[in-house]
């Protein structure tokens, strides 16, 4: 085998490994975000709005595409604003 071919194959293997690690990390963030979202719903129904807000903010930071968490965060923020008035 030529050195060029070996180099190309090596680069492909390294890139595939990197992509796998990145995808795995993103999947972990999505799963953790969903877990936080589920926990915040319990907080919300218990009336623990500050705990719900903090948990939701972390969930949204982990997965900005978590629309459910963002929706609940908007709801919690609106309720907190109403309580302050």
N, C-alpha and C positions, 0 to 999 in steps of 0.2 A: 504494500500500500504506500501511496505517496504521502509525504508529510502534510501536504495541503488537504488531502482527503481526511487524514486523521485529525487535523485541526478542525475542519468543518464538522465532522461527526462529534468531536469533543464539545464544540460550542453548542451544537444542537442539544446534546445531552444535558449540558449545564443549564441552558435556557429552559428546557422542559422541567428540570428540577426546580428552578426558580419559580416558574409559573405555578407549579403544583403547590409550593409553599405559600405563595401569595393567595391562591384560591382557598387553600385550607384556612389561612388566617382570616380571610373575609368571611368564610362560612362560620367560623367560631364567633366572630363579632356579630353576625346576624343572629345566631342562636342565643348569644348572651343578651343582645338587645331585646329579643322576643321574651326571654325570661324576665328581664327587668320590666318590660311592658306588662306582663302578666301579674307581677308583684305589685305594680303601681295601681292596677285595677282594684286589688284588695285594699290598698291604702285609701284609694278614692272612696270606695264604698264604706270604709270605716270612718270617713271624715278627716283622715290624716292628709290634708292637702299639701302641706309643706314637704312631707316625706314623698308623696306622689310626684310632686314637681321635681324634686331633686333626682329621683329615680328616672323619671321620664327624660330629663335633660341628659342624663348619662346614656340612656337608651338611644336617643336621637344622635348623640355624638358618635356612638359606635356604629349606627346604621342610619344614615341620613335619609334612606329610602323607606324607613319604617313609618308609613303614613298613619297607621293606627296610633303609634306613640305620639306623633306630632299632633294629631287631632285631639288626643286626651290632654296633651300639654297645653294646647290652646284653651281647652275647656277648663282645666285647673287654673290657668292664669286668669281667665275671665272670672271664675268664682272667687279667687283671691282678691282681685280688684274690687269686686262687689262687696266683699266683707270689709275691705279697708275704707269704704265710703260710708 
